[in-house]
Amino acid sequence: MKLNVLLKPWRGDKRFTAIAKYAAALKKSGSKDLQIVAQVEAEFGKPTELARINEQPQPYKAYGQIGVDIEAAALEQLLLALRLPIAAQGALMPDAHPGFALPIGGVFAAHNAVSPMMVGVDIGCRMHLTIFAEAPMEIQRQHEQLFRDLADVTVFGSGATRKRGPDHPILGIKHWNITAQTRSLREKAIAQLGTSGSGNHFANIVVGERIGENDLPRQFVGLLTHSGSRGVGYAIAKHYSNIAVQETARQANVPKMYEWLDLDSEAGQEYWAAMELAGAFAQANHEVIHRLFAQRTKLQPIATIQNHHNFAWREGDLIVHRKGATPAGVGVRGVIPGSMASASYVVEGLGNPEALHSASHGAGRLFSRSKARATISPSEAKKVIKAHGVHVEGWSVDESPLAYKDIERVMELQLEADLIKPLARMKPIAVIMAGEAGQN
């Protein structure tokens, strides 16, 4: 038998390199398999018995009909996560669709552990809405100039940087002195501050109308943006997901990407601090974009509403991962967007415990990007955008309204389940995204 098979029970041992060298020397001297195992046990002790995933998942609640509102594959991913030794509870939002490890729209509560891949690679991705004092009719008359102003204050695309970036307190050296890695990422943060990502990240000029009685203006205009921590969050996620693989291998045998870090460990504490830094950097990106837009247009901000996802929160004794899910504790406000041609909503959480105080983070994809490209033609997508009268730059078929679920159905499911209450409904009048060459 090959040594790597023979020594598999010791694979997670910190002394594995020494164990492998010792076993290799025994094999070279002519020892048989059983002799090698016996002598390794005598020298290093018996291997630690690894924990395994449980046969049955921990409790969960799905908000939508599986196979109709939510893909079965998304539920399968959540159920696998809920069989982990660290699992406590889960929930599946109506915008859920398959992702890496935890589905997008998945909520997972763990006992004193955090999983970098269940947080996601775009750590702290956010929605950020600024409401302005000016009347909607006035804004709509000048929306083409405002669109040009918006295009001038941020840069879209994977790896996008600014030649001469703006300033923000987050760039202070003290924030980055967590580890050698975070210190090395500060230069990337300086270059990418105030930029926006690719994929479903956007900047929208919206007009909104209040629903019911609350403190929002009856009618308003706003800037709504969606993007995350850019290359900073990605680097942190990749680094600590690799460490989680090593750390989990010493404790348990689990599927790939479902590894975790114990929060009592040095690596777990490092990741938590780095995750919070990435979240603060994501927030800074939005603050810069909104500040520059207000300065350029001379519009007067009167209110800000923001929320984030792809993050982990300490809630009581649990660590709650929301991958593409919005915090919706009692009174917590957030924004749930639709597509580039459909409504978005300002909402307030109702604190539903079965949903782990969560809501959807958007309408959710109807199908994958590859399927969208294969089934939606550019002419079909253009027709839908034109019908809604939205000025769009940087669109692509896989981000067109046809690639997304019906936001009204997603909202209906959440209202019926008492996850949230709507405060305002907004519609886009101008949208910027990264898009694809030849599709603008």
N, C-alpha and C positions, 0 to 999 in steps of 0.2 A: 504494500500500500504506500502511496506517495505521502511524504511527510506533511504536506499542507492539509491532507485529509486526516491524517493521524493526529495532528495537533489542533484540529478545529475546535475542540472543547476549550482550549486555552486562548483562543483568538482574541478575546477582549482583555486579556491580562496585560498590565503595563509592562511586565517582564517578558513579553512574548518574543522579542528579538533574542534575548538571552536563552530562552527556552528552545527556540528554533536552532540556535547554534549548538546547544548541548545535544539536542536530538540528532542533528546532522553528524556530529562527532561519533555518537553511538552507532548510527547506521553505517558510517564509514568503517568502524571497527568490526562490523559484522553482526551486530545485535539484530535480533528479529523484532517484528512489530510489537508483540506483547511485552518483550523485554524492554524495548524503548519506552513504552507507555508506563511500565512499572517503575523504571528508573527515573523518568521525568516526574512521576508522582512522588517518589521518595525524595527527590531533590527540591522540587518546587511546590509540592502539595497537590491535592486533587483540584481539578478545575472547578471554578465557581459555577453553580447551577444557574443558568440564565433564565430569566423570566420570559414568558411567551405571551402572545396575544390571547385574550380570553375568547372562549367559544361564543359568548353572547355579548352584544353591545350594551353599553350603558343607555339610560333613557334619552329619548330625543323627541322633537316635535317638528313636523314638516308643514309649512304653510303654503299649501297648494297640492293639487292632485298629481301624484307621480305618474309620469308617462303622458300627462296632458300639460300641466303648468311647469313641471320640473322633470328634467331628464332622469331616467332611472340610474344612469351612470353617476350622477351627482350624489344621489342617495347612497349608492354603493361606496363611494369615497368617504362619506361621513360615517357610515356604519363601520368601515374598517378602522377609522380613527377612534371610534368609540369602543373598540375592542382592545385598545392599548392598555397596558398596566396603569398608566397615569390618568386615564379617562374618567370623567365625572358625569358630564351631561353634554348634549348637543342640540342644535337647532338648524333648520334649513329654511332660508328665506325664499320667497316666491320668485326672485330673480336668479335663483341658483342654477349654475351650470358647471360642468367638470373643469377642474383646474389641476394644479400640481399639489398632491397630497390632499389637503382640504379643498373641497369645491369652492369656487367663487360663490359667495352667498352663504357660506357655511360658518357656523359658530360652534366653537369647541372649548369646553371648560376642562381644565386639567388640575391635578393636585400638585401644587408647588413645582411646576415644570413649565418650560416654554419651548415650543418647537419652531425653529427658524423658518422651516418650509411651510408651516401652517400659518405663520404670520405673512409670509410671502416675500418676494424679492423687491417689490416697490414699497418699501416700508413707509408707513404713514401717509399713503396716498390720500388726498383730501378733496373735499368740496369747499369752495369759498365764495360767498355771495356778499357783494357790497350793494346796498340800496342807496340811491341818490335822491336828492331833494327835488330835482327838476321834474316837471310834468311829463308823462309819457308821450303826449302829442308833440311836444317840443323836441324830444329825443328822436322820435320816429321821422320827423322832418329832416333831421341832420344825420340819419343813421349811416349814410355812406361815408361821411367825414369821420364819424366815430369809429367806423370799421377800419379806416386807414390808420387812425390813431391807435387802435387796439393792435393792429398788425405791427406797429412800430415799437411796442413796449415789451414784446416777448419774442422768443425764438422757439419754434417747434422742431421736433425730430429727435431720434435716438442719437445720443452723443452730442447734441447741440450745445454750443458754448457762446459766450459773448466775448468780443474782442476787448471791450472796455466795460466791465460789469459795474453794477450799482453797489452800494454799501448797505450793510445791515448788521445789527449787533451780534447775530449768530456767527459771524466770521471772526469774532474775538478768539484769540488763541486759547483762552482758558476753557472754552467749550470743547475743544478737540483733544485735550490732554487726558484722554481715557486710556488709550493703548497706543502702541506704535502704529497700528493700522489707522486709527482715527486721526492721529497727527498727520499721517501721510495723505489722508483724504482731504485735508483742508484746502490744498491748491485746486483740487477738482471742484470743491464747493465754491471757491471764489470764481472759477470760470463758468460754473453752471447756475449760479444764483440768479433767479428771475427768469429762468428758461422753463419751457414746458416739454413734456415727453411726446412720444408717438402713440400709436394704437388708439385707445378711446379717450385720450386726454384732449381737452378742448378749452377754448375761451369763448363765451357766449355773451352777447348783449341781449338782455331779456326784458320783456314788459310783463308785469305781474298784477294780479288782483287778489285782494284779501278774501279769505273764506271765513265767514262768521265774524265774531267780535274778538279782536285781539289788538295788540299795540302796533301792528304793522300798518303802513299807509293803505288807504282803500285801493288806490292804484299807484303803481310805482314802476320805475325802470332800474335795472341793475346790471352789474357785471358778475357773471358766474364762471368760475374756472375750476378745472379738474386736472390735477397732476400730482406728482409725488416727490420722492427724495432723489430722483435721477440716479446718476452713477454712484453717489455716496451710499444710498440705501442698497443698491444692487451689490456693491462690493462687500458691505457688512453682512448681508444675507448669505452670500456665497461662502465667505470666510467661516462664519459660525455654523452654517449647515454642515460643512466638512468636519468641524470640531464635534458637532452633535453626533455624526456618524461614529466617530471614535469613542465618544463618551457613552453612547447608548450600547455599543457593542460589548462594553464591560458589564452591563446590567441585564440586557434583554436581547432577544432575537426578534426583530420586527421588520416589516417591509421597508424597502428603500423609500426615503423622503419622509418617513413617519418618525424619525429620530427626534430626540429632545435633549434639553439641557436642564439638569437639576438646578433650581434657583439657589440652593445652598452652596453650590460649587463656584469656584472662581470663574470658570468659563461662563456659567449661567449669569452671574452678576455682571461680568464684562459685557455680555450680549445685551442684557437689559439696559445698561447705560448707553451702549452704542445704538440700540433701537430707539431710545428716547431722543438721542442726538439726531438721528435720521428723521424722526418725526418733527423735531423742532426745525430742521433744515427745510423740510417739505413745507411747513407753515410759512417760513421766511420767504420761500419762492413766491407763494401767493401774495404775501403782504407787499413784496416789492412790485409785482405786476400791477396790483390794484392801486398802490400809491402812485406809480408812474402814470397809469391811465388817468387817474383823477387830476394829477398835476398838468398833464398834457391837454386834457379836455376842459379843465376848469369846472368840472362837475363837483357838486358838494356831497360827500358821503354823509349819510345820517344813521346807518345801521350796518352791522356786519353779522353774518351767520355762517358758521363753519363747522365742519365735522370731519373726522378721518376714519379710515379703515386700514386693512393690512397692518394690524397692530395687536398688541396684547395688553390687557388691563388686569390689575389686581382688584378683584371684587370679592370682598369677604375672604374666605379661605381658598378661593379658586383663582386660577389664571385663565381669563376669558380671551380666546383668540377670535378676532372678527376678520375673516378674510373676505373682503368685499361685502362687508355688512356694517350697518350704521349703528352707533350707540343710540339707544332709545330708552334710557332711564326716565323716570317721572320728571316731566318738565324740561328734558334735554332737547334742544332744538337742532335741526339738521336740514339738509337738502337732499332730496331724492330726484335725480335727473332722469329724463327719458332719453330720446335720441336727438339727432341734430334737427329733426323736424317735428318733434312731439313735445308735450308739456313736461315741465319739471315742477316739483312741489317743495315748498317749505313746510316742514312737519315738526310736531312736538311729540316726544316719547310718552308712552303711558306706563312703562315699566312692567311689561308682561314677563313674569319669572320663567314661564315655559319657553319663551323666546330668548332667555338669558338677556333680557332688557335690550333687544336688538331689533333692527328693521333692515329692509333691503337697502342696497347702496345705489340702485338704479333700476332700469327696466329689465336688464339682464339680456344676454345674448340668446337669440332664438336657435342659432346653430353656430358651429365653429367658423373661424375665419376662412379656412380652406373650402368648406362647403358653401359659404357665402360667395366666394370668388367663382366657384363652379356653377352656382345656380342663379346668381343675380347678374343681370347685364348692366353696364354703365347707363344705357338709355333708360332702363326701368328705374334705376336709382335717381337719375336726373329728373325724371318725370315727377317722382314723389316730392323731391325737394322743391321743385318749381311750383307744384300745386300748393305747397304750404307758404310760398312767398318768402323763403328764408335765403338770405345772402350768405353763401358758404364758400370758403376757401380752404383747400386742403382736404377735400372729401375723398373717400375711397369706397368701393362697393361693400367691403367687409365692415365698414362703419356706417353704412347707409341705414335709414329707418327700417328697411326691409330685413335687415340682419338682427333686429331687436324685437323683444317681446312687446306686447301692448302695455304701456305704462299704466293705462286706466285699469286693466285687469290686475296688474301687480299691486296697485294701490287698493283696489277693492278687497283683495284677499287680506291685506294688512288691516284695513279698517274693520272688516268683519271679525278679525281675531283680536281686536283691541291692542294692537301693537303701537299705533300712532294716531294722532288726529291731524288733519291738514290745516295749515294756517294761511297758505296762499298758493295760487296756481300761476305758473309763469310759462310764457311761450317765447321761443327764440326768434329774434329778427335778424341776427347776424352771428355766424359761427366760424371760428378758425380752428383747424386741426392740422396734424402733420401731413396727412394724405399720402398719395402716391403720384409719382411722376406721370404726367399725361392725363390725369383725371381731374384737374382743376377746371 
